[in-house]
Every structure is written in structure tokens, then in C-alpha cells.
Amino acid sequence: MSKCVETLSSMNKQFKNIQNHGEHPLKSRDTELYQQEYIQSFVEKWDELIDWDARADSEGQFFIDILKARDKQKVLDVATGTGFHSVQLLNAGFEVTSADGNAAMLTKAFENARTKNLMLHTVQADWRWLNKDVNGKFDAIICLGNSFTHLHDEMDRRRALAEFYAALKWDGILIIDQRNYDAILDHGFSSKHKYYYCGDQVTAEPEHVDDGLARFRYAFPDGSEYHLNMFPLRKSYTRKLMKEVGFQRVKTFGDFQETYEEKNPDFFIHVAEKKHTDA
Ligand SMILES: C[S@@+](CC[C@H](N)C(=O)[O-])C[C@H]1O[C@@H](n2cnc3c(N)ncnc32)[C@H](O)[C@@H]1O
């Protein structure tokens, strides 16, 4: 390789390892952004942030129980990330397809599963045109880890939900979780750090919040820092969108509990049903 090509290739690698929120990061509010945010080095750090063991302890059987209680077997994980839920569900005996729009995330998920002697069935697919790449109909779709918040545009949210709806069987369910942005917007940020981002060496805090942007900073013990620019979904708004695309019933849990005070949970989990309950 010539010196010049070598330099270009190393610059290219470096570039791929630097998040790019542009000159004005607070103006960076684009649905495509997730591809530049989940760069290789951040993907490598993701499991430090979520800590699989602590997360498994805190979530317990919640999602497995919901799926089993409704007799759901064939599950599409649309926000696979590094594979935490896909692996949990495979271990629990579900038939799982693992999708994500980001290739680095999917590769990491595949590697993580291999270390646990599991083989993931992965598909790279953006939610906005999910059914172009994912075939078949599913009993359940999960979109977890505060992923839906990556859609910055209302049309993209509606498109993604419509694609999820179409990929479900007639009696399928969709499970989406999100941060309690209402509490953050109305009362400021506080976190029990008990669920989801369980790694105790890592800080995950908002750097800026307004009605159209929640910019979070993730700081790691080695001094590295990353950011995610997300759309702060209000709980009632997400529920409304789910109903408007056709889901008949949406039940919302707060930190895995059925009853809660609105401002207390760190996370909400919406379980949306496609069929009429009396169907
Ligand atoms: C916050 S991570 C969560 C990963 C995992 N579910 C977890 O709980 O650890 C969000 C994931 O959503 C994916 N994602 C974001 N926007 C997407 C889109 N429009 N289409 C497909 N995947 C997307 C990202 O690539 C990333 O892997």
C-alpha cells in the first residue's frame, strides 16, 4: 500500500471512530443520525453501559412473562443493539429474528451471542422500510432500550409504527419502551440507575433538553465520551401515535410496575395489542 493510501485509510478509520454531530450539535436533529452515533468504538463500549448481568437481574422475567402470558412465540427484535434481549429470549425458548439498522451493532450482537453458544438470525433493516428487508409475520415485536427515541421526525415515527404494525400477525403485540421524558422535561433529570443503564462506572446524563431534543452524554472510566441526540417522547404522545396507526389497546408500565406515580419511573414500557380484546 502506498504511503498516501495508508494515510487515507487510517484517516478514514479515525473518522469512523468519531461521532459527528456537526458544528452545531444542538441543531443536529435527524433520524439518520443514529448511524453516525453508534460508531464502532461506542458500540464496543455499549455493554459497559448496560451491564448484562445487572440488567438481567433488574428486568427479571418481565418481557418473557408478557410474551408467554399472551402465547407469543415468534419475536422480532427490531432494535437488537448488542443483542441483550435477543439472547435472553433465545435462551427462554422463543424463536427470534434480530434486526437493527446499524451494521456495527448487529455484528457485535452476533459476536456476543456466539460467546454464549447461540446463533442469532440477524437482518440489517431500518424501521422506516422494515418490511423491505424482514420477511414473514411475527407474534410480537420488541423495540427496547429507549430506541424509538432515535426517530426525530413525526413522519418517521408514524412510518416506523406502520411498518411494525404490518409485520405483526393479526393478534400480534408491539412492546416499546422509553425514558420518562415527561419527568425530565417537567421536573429535570434524576435517575435511580436501577434499570437499563446499570453499569456503575459509567455516567449517562442529559447535557441539553428542550421540547425537540434530549442530548445525552455518556462518559466512561477511560475518559472517553459519546453523545446521543434523541427526541424526548412524551408518554401520552407515544401512546397516541400507537393508537393512531391502528393498535387497539396500549397498556403502559412504569419501571415494570402496573401502578406508579407519573414522575417516578425512569422508564415506561408500552405494550400495544393489534386485536380488539374481545376479538
Ligand atoms: C439505544 S440502542 C438500544 C439497543 C438495545 N435494544 C438495548 O436495549 O441495549 C438503539 C438501537 O436502535 C437502533 N436504531 C436506531 N434508529 C433506528 C432505525 N431508524 N432503524 C433501525 N434501527 C435503529 C440503533 O442502531 C441501536 O442499535
PDBQT file of the ligand as one rigid body, heavy atoms in Angstrom, charges set to zero:
ROOT
HETATM    1  C1  LIG A 301     -30.261   2.638  22.473  1.00  0.00    +0.000 C 
HETATM    2  S1  LIG A 301     -29.788   1.332  21.380  1.00  0.00    +0.000 S 
HETATM    3  C2  LIG A 301     -30.650   0.022  22.189  1.00  0.00    +0.000 C 
HETATM    4  C3  LIG A 301     -30.147  -1.332  21.865  1.00  0.00    +0.000 C 
HETATM    5  C4  LIG A 301     -30.763  -2.488  22.645  1.00  0.00    +0.000 C 
HETATM    6  N1  LIG A 301     -32.170  -2.676  22.344  1.00  0.00    +0.000 N 
HETATM    7  C5  LIG A 301     -30.567  -2.339  24.127  1.00  0.00    +0.000 C 
HETATM    8  O1  LIG A 301     -31.578  -2.225  24.845  1.00  0.00    +0.000 OA
HETATM    9  O2  LIG A 301     -29.441  -2.369  24.589  1.00  0.00    +0.000 OA
HETATM   10  C6  LIG A 301     -30.789   1.765  19.986  1.00  0.00    +0.000 C 
HETATM   11  C7  LIG A 301     -30.666   0.846  18.782  1.00  0.00    +0.000 C 
HETATM   12  O3  LIG A 301     -31.664   1.229  17.833  1.00  0.00    +0.000 OA
HETATM   13  C8  LIG A 301     -31.092   1.199  16.526  1.00  0.00    +0.000 C 
HETATM   14  N2  LIG A 301     -31.814   2.149  15.675  1.00  0.00    +0.000 N 
HETATM   15  C9  LIG A 301     -31.977   3.480  15.898  1.00  0.00    +0.000 A 
HETATM   16  N3  LIG A 301     -32.699   4.019  14.895  1.00  0.00    +0.000 NA
HETATM   17  C10 LIG A 301     -33.006   3.010  14.035  1.00  0.00    +0.000 A 
HETATM   18  C11 LIG A 301     -33.740   2.939  12.809  1.00  0.00    +0.000 A 
HETATM   19  N4  LIG A 301     -34.303   4.017  12.245  1.00  0.00    +0.000 N 
HETATM   20  N5  LIG A 301     -33.863   1.735  12.206  1.00  0.00    +0.000 NA
HETATM   21  C12 LIG A 301     -33.279   0.633  12.747  1.00  0.00    +0.000 A 
HETATM   22  N6  LIG A 301     -32.558   0.629  13.902  1.00  0.00    +0.000 NA
HETATM   23  C13 LIG A 301     -32.424   1.814  14.523  1.00  0.00    +0.000 A 
HETATM   24  C14 LIG A 301     -29.638   1.605  16.752  1.00  0.00    +0.000 C 
HETATM   25  O4  LIG A 301     -28.806   1.183  15.701  1.00  0.00    +0.000 OA
HETATM   26  C15 LIG A 301     -29.320   0.940  18.093  1.00  0.00    +0.000 C 
HETATM   27  O5  LIG A 301     -28.769  -0.340  17.937  1.00  0.00    +0.000 OA
ENDROOT
TORSDOF 0
